[in-house]
């Protein structure tokens, strides 16, 4: 949690309540993911493992917060976008 709020504060912004909540949720997801994948990632360096955890936790948070958003693009939507 402090990692995410620390990044926000270092950039000159105050850590808002929603930012704190986001940081807490990401930290929870990160710990859960670390417990599940640690034994499979022994060949990764600690830095690579941390980067992987950061990315996976953010993706988990994104899909927990926005479960109703379809991020995929169908062929029809893609064709319509190129015609415009």
C-alpha positions as a Markdown table, in Angstrom:
| # | Residue | x | y | z |
|---|---|---|---|---|
| 1 | Unk | 0.0 | 0.0 | 0.0 |
| 2 | Unk | 2.7 | 2.5 | 0.9 |
| 3 | Unk | 4.5 | 1.7 | -2.3 |
| 4 | Unk | 1.6 | 3.0 | -4.4 |
| 5 | Unk | 0.8 | 6.0 | -2.2 |
| 6 | Unk | 4.5 | 6.8 | -2.0 |
| 7 | Unk | 4.6 | 7.0 | -5.7 |
| 8 | Unk | 1.7 | 9.4 | -5.8 |
| 9 | Unk | 3.1 | 11.6 | -3.0 |
| 10 | Unk | 6.5 | 11.8 | -4.7 |
| 11 | Unk | 4.9 | 13.1 | -7.8 |
| 12 | Unk | 3.5 | 16.0 | -5.8 |
| 13 | Unk | 0.0 | 14.8 | -5.4 |
| 14 | Unk | -1.7 | 14.0 | -2.1 |
| 15 | Unk | -2.9 | 10.5 | -1.7 |
| 16 | Unk | -6.7 | 10.7 | -1.9 |
| 17 | Unk | -9.0 | 8.2 | -0.2 |
| 18 | Unk | -9.7 | 6.4 | -3.5 |
| 19 | Unk | -6.0 | 6.2 | -4.2 |
| 20 | Unk | -5.5 | 4.7 | -0.7 |
| 21 | Unk | -8.3 | 2.2 | -1.3 |
| 22 | Unk | -6.8 | 1.3 | -4.7 |
| 23 | Unk | -3.3 | 0.8 | -3.1 |
| 24 | Unk | -4.8 | -1.4 | -0.4 |
| 25 | Unk | -6.7 | -3.5 | -2.9 |
| 26 | Unk | -3.6 | -3.9 | -5.1 |
| 27 | Unk | -1.5 | -4.8 | -2.1 |
| 28 | Unk | -4.0 | -7.5 | -1.0 |
| 29 | Unk | -4.1 | -8.9 | -4.6 |
| 30 | Unk | -0.3 | -8.8 | -4.7 |
| 31 | Unk | 0.1 | -10.8 | -1.5 |
| 32 | Unk | -2.5 | -13.4 | -2.7 |
| 33 | Unk | -0.9 | -13.7 | -6.1 |
| 34 | Unk | 2.6 | -14.0 | -4.5 |
| 35 | Unk | 1.4 | -16.9 | -2.3 |
| 36 | Unk | 0.0 | -18.7 | -5.3 |
| 37 | Unk | 2.8 | -18.3 | -7.8 |
| 38 | Unk | 6.0 | -18.2 | -5.7 |
| 39 | Unk | 6.8 | -21.9 | -6.1 |
| 40 | Unk | 6.4 | -21.7 | -9.9 |
| 41 | Unk | 8.6 | -18.6 | -10.3 |
| 42 | Unk | 11.8 | -19.8 | -8.6 |
| 43 | Unk | 13.8 | -19.2 | -11.8 |
| 44 | Unk | 13.0 | -15.5 | -11.8 |
| 45 | Unk | 15.3 | -12.9 | -10.2 |
| 46 | Unk | 13.7 | -11.0 | -7.3 |
| 47 | Unk | 13.4 | -7.9 | -9.4 |
| 48 | Unk | 11.6 | -9.9 | -12.2 |
| 49 | Unk | 9.3 | -11.5 | -9.7 |
| 50 | Unk | 8.4 | -8.1 | -8.1 |
| 51 | Unk | 7.7 | -6.7 | -11.6 |
| 52 | Unk | 5.5 | -9.7 | -12.4 |
| 53 | Unk | 3.6 | -9.3 | -9.1 |
| 54 | Unk | 3.1 | -5.6 | -9.7 |
| 55 | Unk | 1.7 | -6.2 | -13.2 |
| 56 | Unk | -0.5 | -9.2 | -12.2 |
| 57 | Unk | -1.9 | -7.3 | -9.1 |
| 58 | Unk | -2.8 | -4.3 | -11.2 |
| 59 | Unk | -4.6 | -6.5 | -13.8 |
| 60 | Unk | -6.4 | -8.3 | -11.0 |
| 61 | Unk | -7.5 | -4.9 | -9.5 |
| 62 | Unk | -8.6 | -3.6 | -12.9 |
| 63 | Unk | -10.8 | -6.6 | -13.5 |
| 64 | Unk | -12.2 | -6.5 | -9.9 |
| 65 | Unk | -13.1 | -2.8 | -10.3 |
| 66 | Unk | -14.4 | -2.9 | -13.9 |
| 67 | Unk | -15.8 | -6.5 | -14.3 |
| 68 | Unk | -18.6 | -5.3 | -16.6 |
| 69 | Unk | -16.4 | -3.6 | -19.1 |
| 70 | Unk | -15.6 | -5.7 | -22.2 |
| 71 | Unk | -12.0 | -4.9 | -23.2 |
| 72 | Unk | -12.1 | -7.1 | -26.3 |
| 73 | Unk | -12.8 | -5.7 | -29.7 |
| 74 | Unk | -14.9 | -7.7 | -32.1 |
| 75 | Unk | -14.1 | -7.8 | -35.8 |
| 76 | Unk | -17.2 | -5.8 | -36.7 |
| 77 | Unk | -16.2 | -3.0 | -34.2 |
| 78 | Unk | -12.7 | -3.0 | -35.6 |
| 79 | Unk | -14.0 | -2.7 | -39.2 |
| 80 | Unk | -16.3 | 0.1 | -38.2 |
| 81 | Unk | -13.5 | 2.0 | -36.5 |
| 82 | Unk | -11.3 | 1.8 | -39.6 |
| 83 | Unk | -14.1 | 3.1 | -41.8 |
| 84 | Unk | -14.6 | 6.2 | -39.7 |
